[in-house]
Amino acid sequence: MIGGGGSVTYGATGALIGRDGDLRRIRELLGIRAGGGSLLLAGDAGVGKTAVLDALAGAADEEGVRVLRAAGVEFEADCSYSCLNQIFFPFLDTLDDLDVPFRDALRVALGFDSGGPPERLVVSNAVLRLLQTVAAGGPLLIVIDDLPWVDRASTAVLGFVARRVTGVGVSFLAAARSGDQSLYEGGALPTYELPPLDEGSAAQLIGSRFPDLARSMRQRLLAVAGGNPLALMELPTALQPAPADPPAVLPLGRRLETLFGSRVTGLPGASRRLLLLAALEGTGDLGVLQAASRQAHDGYTLDDLAPAEREQLVHIEQGTRRLRFRHPLIRSAVVGNSTSSEQRAVHGALAQVLVDQPERRAWHLGEAILEPDEEVAALLEQAAHLTLRRGDAAGGMRTLIRSASLTPQGPDRSRRLAEAAYLGAESTGALANARKLLDDARHAAPELQGSLHSATAAALLVLNSDGDVDTAHRLLVDALESTADTHGYDAGDKALVDALHMLALVCFFGARNELWQPYYRTLEQLRPNPPLFLSALGRTFSDPARTGAAASGELDLLIASLPREIDPLQINRTGTAALYLDRLGEVREAAWRVVRTGRDGGPARRHLSALIHLCLDDYLTGRWDEALDLADEALPVCEDHGYSAFAWYFLYIKSIVLGARGDADKSLATADRVINWASPRGLHTAAHYAHHAAAVAALGRGDFSLAYDHASAVSPAGTLASHAPHALWVAMDLVEAAVRINRHQDAADHARAMREARTAALSSRHAMLMNASTALCSTDDEEALRLFARALATPGAERWRFDFARVQLAHGERLRRTRATADSRKPLGAALLTFEHLGAQPWVERAEQELRAAGWNRRSPREPKAHTLLTPQEWEIARLAASGLTNKQIAERLFLSHRTVGAHLYQVYPKLGITSRAMLRDALDSGATGRRTGAVGDGPDA
């Protein structure tokens, strides 16, 4: 086991004083031998967190529970996956029992193999599988001390695992100081705050350890220590000379650090230098310490540990033969009481020893020098690439920044800063840092033309600041052309592929034919062949009305690879290619994997891209409540990470659902906000999306002239605008609005444009909408009814809930106007049920109006109404709550927050006329039959 040192709250008998209740409660929360669980143990410095960890681990070990321990180390916090390596090194042989993708990813992440960088989600799942394998042989307890000093890569993986161990026989316990920032905050893990000892326990501890302490001094000590066990154990010696009381405002941590510093400075010089070596080495490996002490030639050996051991500042762990500081404050005091020159000498000695650990060696070399050194900078750059290959983009970025800081002024410094900026903008979400790094890169080599990395990062920064499409486009095109001799149009050049992907996004945002021409030219020159997703994007994402269908085969291959795909970036790229062929549903499962990774601290931009795809599919397929929830999740991510150029997607979702549900004022205000922001910046696609939302809101409100204006702003009547992909989504809106305001020729011309473009080949939805649009503008009733029937009979068309119901409504309206009154009731009734299910109130009213004109009477008040009163999301949440699930369990099942679940239930109770959760079952049972028989499909998400 690797872990903390001796306890500070044990009495003379070895029992932990004053912690029985805490230990009992923590064991209950951890579920040791009861299925498992996770807990963060928080508390002030010195409150006894390590002692509690020791007691729990010792008791579990005596009960036959397997205990794995690790501790964060300040000077190893930038070595990615170092904590995982501590924990799982004993299970190297067990890795072979994992599936090959998980085994390979974990071996690379832990440094046992080389290979491509594993994605964080794959490493996380591999660790979870490994723990399940180990736990199959008996319960398992994982104990992590000093959590804030655990490297970020390990922290993210352990956080992922900790939230999923309940029920698999694994208990996870981590400790951190109260207030320390970590990925475990924000309610991600349940937290137990370890309090100071109560007055009686504090007095018992002092009496058991210092029985000869004068009563007056004991009382003074108890008052000053405030129940902090470490202070109770360490202050008596300092207080013995009866000094004046320390200032009341002096923080407890500072007092203890001062005390430890005096104890460290009281050691022999050789012992102090050896402790400094151990503090900066971080892992306590005695072999490394012995070799480095010889390399230092500074007059100390491992024998000089004896004084520190006698002072109980350190101890040697018997099982692992590693040196451990008894408390983190001791390590801090050792470093704090050393000079910068002493620290540099130690770093240099460690670098000479760690020749087989390039990442750690490079870091120590970097800390050992003061002036720029290209050789050291190059080693740090290599270390950064090793970190990146292990899937730690944030660690790679930090190491590249350190490399650049040690690089002499010039092209290499600029290049390293540019690559760090690219990682910050594209992978980690650190846009503010990326902007500064790009500025530094330009200053380092003003004469140097932009690299592909710098151009890609700069384009993304431009989009998220000024938002100017033409500037971002020019940056990318100039870089692609100026670096042609370097990249040689090699399809395997990652920087080139990433730059082209960014260019495709910029061209999509701009929605102009001329923007796409450099993309097409570059794609044609790639050798031996362009990557599949780039080729598909060139057809489905640029001008899908004309070229999208030709990419169906490429899209088939991309989608077929998704079950095995572990790269979130590739998953998102496939989703982007699938968008305008209406195949986002085939990407949903993979997109959810990316979202869950994002929620666990994964790259913000990839998180946002997956949310975009889920939201768009949710709108098309009638999962409107989920779409709104995901949009609400995404907008703070955009704001927090500076991705303003992507917020409009989620504002569009909110606007179009609000408009469809009848809140036209809010919908139109949101759409106008996006249009006014996007149009001056040349972000025409963002404006097109907003015009679409406004058109739907205007149609619902019956303002058909306004609907026509918004729809035709995307594409004029009679044509599907070139390289304006969203013209496909507003095509039937334009036709319907034109018919309503008697612009019949415009409607006919637009329907003809849809047929000439053969939009029916894109998807079942477009086939349905093309036939329905032709029917809407047909003056021949018989032909119109035949086309409506054909539209509704399109295989798979019912998947598109709102569009399908709108076509049913139009079909019923035409039937009633041809006096086929009885026949009209079926499509009108079916449309009504779907509109009610979606909460699309304007269309509910239109369907009811048509049905009344057809001689239909509204259902009896005695008929169950629960299914018409609740939205689909409310119905699903209410059903799960009625089954006995807690808000947290419902949230996990539906991928929502527990607060969102609570908010929905708050709306459900008054709608159903109930006042408590216990009344839900009866209220829902009264309406269940009506829901099953009345709705189109077989459930809220059918």
ABEGO torsion letter per residue (X at the ends): XBBBBBBAABBAAGBBBGAAAAAAAAAAAAGBGAGEEBBBBBEBBGAGAAAAAAAAAAAAAAAGBBBBBBBBBAAAAABBGAAAAAAAAAAAAAAAABBAAAAAAAAAAAGABBEBBBBAAAAAAAAAAAAAAAAAAEBBBBBBBGAAABBAAAAAAAAAAAAAABGAGBBBBBBBBBGBBBAABGGABBBBBBBBBBAAAAAAAAAAABAABBAAAAAAAAAAAGGBAAAAAAAAAAAAAGBBBBBAABBAAAAAAAAAAAAAAABBAAAAAAAAAAAAAGAGBAAAAAAAAAAAGAGBBAAAAAAAAAAGABBBBAAAGBBBBABAAAAAAAAAABBAAAAAAAAAAAAAAAAABAAAAAAAAAAABABBBAAAAAAAAAAAAAAAAAGBAAAAAAAAAAAAAABBBEAAAAAAAAAAAAAAAAAAGBAAAAAAAAAAAAAABAABBBBAAAAAAAAAAAAABAGBAAAAAAAAAAAAAAAAAAAGGBAABAAAAAAAAAAAAAAAAAGBAAAAAAAAAAAAABOABBBAAAAAAAAAAABAAAAAAAAAAAAAAAAAAAAABABAAAAAAAAAAAAAAGAAAAAAAAAAAAAAAAAAGBBAAAAAAAAAAAAAAAAAAGBAAAAAAAAAAAAAAAAAAGBAAAAAAAAAAAAAAAAAAGBAAAAAAAAAAAAAAAAAAGBAAAAAAAAAAAAAAAAAAGBAAAAAAAAAAABBBGBBBBGBAAAAAAAAAAAAAAAAAGBAAAAAAAAAAAAAAGAAAABAAAAAAAAAAAAAABABAAAAAAAAAAAAABBGAAABAAAAAAAAAAAAAAAAAAGBAAAAAAAAAAAAAAAAAAGBAAAAAAAAAAAAAAGBBBBBAABBAAAAABBAAAAAAAAAAAAGBBAAAAAAAAGBBAAAAAAAAAAAAAAAGBABAAAAAAAAAAAAAAAAAABBEAEAAX
